[in-house]
Amino acid sequence: MSKLRVVELFAGVGGFRLGLEGWKGKSASSHYEKKLDSNYQVVWSNQWEPSSARSGERQEANMVYQLNWPDSKEHKHYPNDINLVCSPQMTDKAVQKNIPEHDLLVGGFPCQDYSVAGVNSKGIEGKKGVLWWNIYKLIKARKPKMVFLENVDRMLKSPTTNRGRDFAIMLSCFYKLGYNVEWRVINAAEYGMPQRRRRVYILAYKNDSSFKINDLSKWLLTDGVFSTSFPFEPKGELVGRKILKDPAKTSDSFKEGKFFNAGVMKDGETLMCDCFVNEASIESESYSSKYHILKNVLIQPKNGELKDYIVDKDKKLKKPLNKIQRPDFPINKKLKREGSVAILETEFDKWIYLKGKKAEERVSSKGKFYYTEGPLSLTDDLKKPSRTIITSEGGPGASRFKHLIEIDGTLRRLHPIELERLNMFPDNHTEKGIDPEKDELKEITPSKRAFFMGNALVVGIVEKVGKELNSRINEVR
C-alpha cells in the first residue's frame, strides 16, 4: 500500500513529523519504545526563522531538523524563506514546480492579522508577512486531500478589536477552496499527556475526499476525527453560524464574535460548542502515555550534569535590587523590607519576588502607577502534568513563568531532556544540529533547546489524530 505523502510547513524541529511517522519506527506515546505502524511519509518540509535571518544568527531549528532527517530520495527539506517557493504572488504553476504533490499538508503557524488587504487579478491579497496566505496559496495550487494545522487557542477569538474575525477569514478561505473543516481546542494533559498545553487543531477535508460530513451535530459530538480521538461532552448549547464564500467580504463585514472550542463546517454552515472533558471517563489504556505527570519526566543525574540547573539559595547578587511597593501592600516575609521597599539580595530572593504577589511602582508617560500580580506557587507540583512550557524557559535567570522544582530540598530548573519529554519528543532530539555549509555537527545551547520546546506542540496529539485519519482512509481503501 502506498504511503500518504505529507508536506510539513514551518516545521520547527519536527513535531508534526514525529507524530505522524514516529521515530525509528517507534511511537511518541510509548516514549519511542513500542512500534508505530505509520502510513505517512514526509516528502517535503520547510523551516525558516526570520528573526535569526535578520540578526545573522544560525538557523538552528533547520540544523536540528536536517541532522535528524537528512535529504533523501523520498524527502527534501527546504531551509529558506517560504516566500521564495510559495509566495501569495506566485502563479499556481510556479508553486507546483517548487513543492511536490501531496495528500496531507501539515503545519503550526503563528497567530497573525489575517485580514484581507484587497483583491486583484491574482486573487486575494493578504497583509505582507502573514504566513496564512502562504498556506492558502499552497492549498490552492496543490489541492491536498487533507490539511492539518495547529495554532494558539486565542486564534478563535482574535483580533481583540473584532473577536473571531481572523478564524472566520480562514474558514471562508477553506470554503472558497472546496474544503470542509473541523476544529478543536485540546489540552494535552486532559488525555494522559504530561503537559497542560492548550492549542487549537484544525482539520480540513477536500469536498470530494473520503471524509463525508453528513450530519454536523453527529460529526461534532461523536463521529468526527477529533471527537473520536479526544472525546468530550458539550458545554452549553450548540451554536450555528453561516460563513461567506468570500474571504474579502468576511474580512470587511464579520461581526459575529468569537468561535467556540469545538466546531465543524460543511458548505459554509458551521456548528460549534464549548467542551467539557470528563477525565475520569477517558479510557486510561487508550490515552495514557509513558509520561503523564511532571515527576515521570525527571532524569536521573549523572556526573553532575544538573549542577547548572540548581538554584543556589545563598548566591548574592552583585548589587541589591530595590522594588518599591504600594505603601499598604504586604511584602513577602522571606524578603528583606525597608518601609515599602522589598530588597532583593540573592538569586533566590529574585525567584521568590517574581513568583510572589506584588504591587510594584512603575512609571509611564502618563505618570506613576502600581503594577500588580497575584501569587504563583514557587515550585511546580510533581504529581500533576506540568504547566505550559514557554520560549524563555531556558537560561539561569529567575523568572515568574519558568518551571522550578524541589527534589530533596534542592531547587532546580528543568533540563532540556525533561522539556523534550514534556512535549513527547525523543531524548536529546535537539542536542545537536548539522551545519549544512560546513557539514559539521554543532552543539545547541540549552537556552535554544528550551526555546524550541516553547514553540513546539505535544507530539502525542498529532500521533493520535494521525492514527485515526489513517484508519479511516484504510477503511475506504
Buried (B, 14 or more C-beta within 10 A) or exposed (E): EEBBBBBBBBBBBBBBBBBBBBBEEBBBBBBBEEEBEBBBBBBBBBBBBEEBEEEEEBBBBBBBBBBBBEEEEEBBBBBEBBBEBBBBEBEBEBBBEBBEEBBBBBBBBEBBBBBBBEEEEEBBBBEEEBBBBBBBBBBBBBBBBBBBBBBBBBBBBBBEEBBBBBBBBBBBBBBBBBBBBBBBBBBBBBBBBBBBBBBBBBBBBBBEBEBEBEEBBEBBBEBBBBBBBBBBEBEEEBBEBEBBBBBBEBBEEBEBBBBBBBBBBBEBBBBBBBBEBEEEEBEEEEBBBBBBBBBBBBBEBEEEEBEEBBBEBEEEEEEEEEBBBBEEBEBBEEBEEEEBBBBBBBBBBBBBBBBBBBBBBEEEEEEEEBEEEEEBEBBBEBEBBBBBBBEBBBBBEBBEEBBBBEBEEEBBBBBBBBBBBBBBBBBEBBBBBBBBEEEEEBEBEBBBBBBBBBBBBBBBBBBBBBBBBBEBBEEEE
